[in-house]
Amino acid sequence: MRGIKMNLRTLKDTPPWEWPEGTGKMLLDVLRDDGASKSDLLLAAELAGDFVVINEELVDALLSIVRSSDKSEDVRSRAAIALGPVLEHADTQGFEDPDDLQISERTFHGIQESLRKLYMDASVPEEVRRRVVEASVRAPQDWHQDAIRAAYASDAEAWRLTAVFCMGFISRLRRADSRSAVVCEAGKLTLPSQPGDA
């Protein structure tokens, strides 16, 4: 395990585009290892969410950890957060370009549904549920509005921070969507012909 820890530390200090071939497999092995230390799991979960390595197998391993009541809250929370970037990418880029896909549309919807169920399950620790909302809001769904309202109305400062993060994220998406709509509408306009146009 010492060699893995050294490799994980080296990866943490190395830009992802310089990671060696086989990094995804190494991270997957750590995430699936029942004997892995908490510190190794935390680091492997964090690194596994990077675009350089994320794939269907790593998504499955991360979701398995988030669902596992045998794992610590910290590890489960880190695994949930690691799913956020791939959700956002899939949500904004779509699934038309197969060369640009880290995950399939089916997996994307599976992540969304799994995270929604985890949030709704009151037996899941609050820290994990908060991180589930923070990750899942990167591909917003209808249930997020009620989750954000409930978080903002909470007496717990941590939940209110989650609500503010989520509101900021949704606000940025709405601004981006409105700019896209303006550009699309402008593209439909016919410009008047100018003198000298053929």
HELIX and SHEET records of a PDB file:
HELIX    1   1 ARG A    2  LYS A   12  1                                  11    
HELIX    2   2 PRO A   16  GLU A   18  5                                   3    
HELIX    3   3 THR A   23  ARG A   32  1                                  10    
HELIX    4   4 LYS A   38  ALA A   48  1                                  11    
HELIX    5   5 GLU A   56  ARG A   67  1                                  12    
HELIX    6   6 GLU A   73  ALA A   82  1                                  10    
HELIX    7   7 GLY A   84  GLN A   93  1                                  10    
HELIX    8   8 PRO A   98  ASP A  100  5                                   3    
HELIX    9   9 GLU A  105  MET A  120  1                                  16    
HELIX   10  10 GLU A  126  SER A  136  1                                  11    
HELIX   11  11 TRP A  143  ALA A  153  1                                  11    
HELIX   12  12 GLU A  157  LYS A  188  1                                  32    
END                                                                             
